[in-house]
C-alpha cells in the first residue's frame, strides 16, 4: 500500500511538471460528421496540444491542403507542409469555402478523430481564433482560405 501511494504521488508530480496547469485531461464532446452524411456526438478525455491551421487551395483541378501547427508551449507556428492533395469535388475555391463555412454553421462544435501513423488518436476540433469571428476565412490573395482547429491528444473515449 505504501508503495502504491508513493507511486501515485510521484506520478502526480511528474505529470504536473511535464504537462503543467494547461495540460490537464479534459472531457471533450464534439460532433463528428460521418461519411454517410450523418453525425454523432463523441465524448473523449483529451489534452489540448495546440492549434492547427489548414490552408485550402485549388491547383490543377486538385484540392490541396497545407497545414501548420502551433503547440501550446510554443510561440511560433511550424512551417507550412503539404497535408493532402486530392481531386476536388467542386470547380471553384469559393464552392469549397462555402462547404466548410456551412459545416461550421451547422456544426459549431464539429471535429474529427485522426489516427496518426504511430496509432495515437487525436482530435481536430473546429475553433475560432482570438482575432477572428469565424473558424473559416479568406486569404488576402483571394485564391485560398483557412480553417482553424484546436488539436487534442486523446487519452480514452467514452
C-alpha positions as CSV (number, residue, x, y, z in Angstrom):
1,X,0.0,0.0,0.0
2,X,2.8,2.4,0.9
3,X,4.5,1.7,-2.5
4,X,1.2,2.4,-4.3
5,X,0.8,5.8,-2.6
6,X,4.4,6.8,-3.3
7,X,3.9,5.8,-7.0
8,X,0.7,7.9,-7.2
9,X,2.3,10.9,-5.6
10,X,5.4,10.6,-7.9
11,X,3.1,10.2,-11.0
12,X,1.2,13.3,-10.0
13,X,4.4,15.3,-9.6
14,X,5.8,14.1,-12.9
15,X,2.6,14.8,-14.7
16,X,2.4,18.3,-13.1
17,X,5.9,19.1,-14.2
18,X,5.5,17.7,-17.7
19,X,2.0,18.9,-18.5
20,X,1.8,22.0,-16.3
21,X,-1.6,23.5,-15.4
22,X,-2.6,24.0,-19.1
23,X,-2.3,20.3,-20.0
24,X,-4.9,18.8,-17.7
25,X,-7.0,16.0,-19.1
26,X,-10.4,17.4,-20.1
27,X,-13.7,15.9,-21.1
28,X,-14.3,17.0,-24.7
29,X,-17.6,16.5,-26.5
30,X,-17.8,17.3,-30.2
31,X,-19.9,16.4,-33.3
32,X,-18.3,14.1,-35.8
33,X,-19.7,14.1,-39.4
34,X,-19.7,10.6,-40.7
35,X,-19.0,9.6,-44.4
36,X,-22.6,8.6,-44.9
37,X,-23.8,12.2,-44.2
38,X,-25.0,11.5,-40.6
39,X,-23.3,12.9,-37.5
40,X,-22.7,11.6,-34.0
41,X,-21.8,13.1,-30.7
42,X,-18.4,11.9,-29.5
43,X,-17.0,12.3,-26.0
44,X,-13.3,11.8,-25.2
45,X,-10.9,12.6,-22.5
46,X,-8.0,14.5,-24.0
47,X,-5.3,17.1,-23.5
48,X,-5.0,20.3,-25.6
49,X,-1.8,20.0,-27.5
50,X,-2.1,23.2,-29.5
51,X,-3.7,24.6,-32.7
52,X,-3.8,23.7,-36.4
53,X,-4.4,26.0,-39.4
54,X,-5.3,24.4,-42.8
55,X,-4.9,26.5,-46.0
56,X,-7.0,25.2,-48.8
57,X,-6.4,26.0,-52.5
58,X,-7.1,24.6,-55.9
59,X,-4.1,23.6,-58.0
60,X,-4.6,22.0,-61.5
61,X,-8.1,20.8,-60.6
62,X,-6.9,19.3,-57.3
63,X,-8.0,20.4,-53.8
64,X,-4.7,20.9,-51.9
65,X,-4.4,21.4,-48.2
66,X,-1.3,22.8,-46.4
67,X,-1.1,22.6,-42.7
68,X,0.8,24.3,-39.9
69,X,0.8,23.7,-36.1
70,X,1.3,25.8,-33.0
71,X,1.9,23.8,-29.9
72,X,0.7,25.0,-26.6
73,X,4.2,25.5,-25.2
74,X,5.4,27.4,-28.3
75,X,5.1,31.0,-29.6
76,X,5.8,30.0,-33.2
77,X,3.9,28.2,-35.9
78,X,5.6,25.3,-37.7
79,X,6.5,25.8,-41.4
80,X,3.6,25.1,-43.8
81,X,3.6,21.5,-45.1
82,X,1.5,19.6,-47.6
83,X,-1.2,17.7,-45.8
84,X,-3.3,16.3,-48.7
85,X,-3.9,16.6,-52.4
86,X,-7.0,15.0,-53.9
87,X,-9.5,15.6,-56.8
88,X,-11.7,18.5,-56.0
89,X,-15.5,17.9,-55.7
90,X,-16.0,21.5,-56.9
91,X,-14.7,23.6,-59.7
92,X,-14.0,26.8,-57.7
93,X,-12.3,27.5,-54.4
94,X,-15.4,29.5,-53.5
95,X,-17.6,26.4,-53.6
96,X,-15.1,24.6,-51.3
97,X,-15.1,27.6,-48.9
98,X,-18.9,27.6,-48.8
99,X,-19.0,23.9,-47.8
100,X,-16.6,24.5,-44.9
101,X,-18.4,27.6,-43.9
102,X,-21.8,25.7,-43.9
103,X,-20.2,22.9,-41.9
104,X,-19.1,25.4,-39.3
105,X,-22.5,27.0,-39.1
106,X,-24.3,23.6,-38.9
107,X,-21.8,22.0,-36.5
108,X,-20.1,24.8,-34.5
109,X,-18.8,22.1,-32.2
110,X,-17.6,19.9,-35.1
111,X,-14.5,17.8,-35.1
112,X,-12.8,14.7,-36.4
113,X,-10.8,11.9,-34.9
114,X,-7.5,11.5,-36.7
115,X,-5.3,8.4,-36.1
116,X,-1.6,9.2,-36.5
117,X,0.9,6.7,-38.1
118,X,2.0,5.6,-34.6
119,X,-1.6,4.7,-33.7
120,X,-2.1,7.7,-31.4
121,X,-5.6,9.2,-31.7
122,X,-6.1,12.9,-31.9
123,X,-9.0,15.3,-32.4
124,X,-9.1,18.3,-34.8
125,X,-11.9,20.4,-33.4
126,X,-13.3,23.5,-35.2
127,X,-12.3,26.6,-33.3
128,X,-12.4,30.3,-33.8
129,X,-9.0,32.0,-33.2
130,X,-8.9,35.1,-30.9
131,X,-8.5,37.6,-33.7
132,X,-11.3,36.3,-36.0
133,X,-15.1,36.0,-35.9
134,X,-15.2,32.7,-37.7
135,X,-13.1,29.5,-37.9
136,X,-13.0,29.9,-41.7
137,X,-11.7,33.0,-43.5
138,X,-10.3,34.0,-46.9
139,X,-6.6,34.6,-47.6
140,X,-5.8,38.1,-48.7
141,X,-4.9,36.8,-52.2
142,X,-8.5,35.5,-52.7
143,X,-7.1,32.2,-54.0
144,X,-7.2,30.2,-50.8
145,X,-8.9,30.0,-47.5
146,X,-8.0,29.0,-43.9
147,X,-9.7,26.7,-41.4
148,X,-8.7,26.9,-37.7
149,X,-8.7,23.9,-35.3
150,X,-7.9,23.0,-31.7
151,X,-5.6,20.0,-31.6
152,X,-6.2,17.4,-28.8
153,X,-4.4,14.2,-27.9
154,X,-7.0,11.5,-26.8
155,X,-6.3,9.5,-23.7
156,X,-9.6,7.5,-23.9
157,X,-13.0,7.6,-25.3
158,X,-16.4,7.2,-23.5
